[in-house]
Amino acid sequence: MEIKEAFFPAFIHSYFIALGVLLGGCLIGGIGAFIAGEPPLTEIFRMANKLKIWALVAAIGGTFDAFNSFERGILNGQTKDLFKQFLLIVSAMGGAQSGWTIIVWLTQEHIS
């Protein structure tokens, strides 16, 4: 039995899950880089670029749910599910991009 979450709370959760995965993963990875004797800010910046897609996947709950919603939307004509899934992905992308922007501001690796 699956309990469905209302759309607006799911939209907000998607944003903040992606943000948290990116920020948490990068900051904890920076601690690991420090312990390993590597430059932590440079490694945090590199990890932020690599973790963006994984933050998105974690926020939308894996790929099978998204594909199932797209399948229902396209093949069964349930465009409402298709539109909701699209908005959840956009929300997760916004959270990942916000986290990446915060990491860029903190590390300032883009400045030569």
Secondary structure, DSSP 8 states (H G I E B T S, - for coil): ------HHHHHHHHHHHHHHHHHHHHHHHHHHHHHTTS-HHHHHHHHHHHHHHHHHHHHTT-HHHHHHHHHHHHHS--HHHHHHHHHHHHHHHHHHHHHHHHHHHHH-TT--
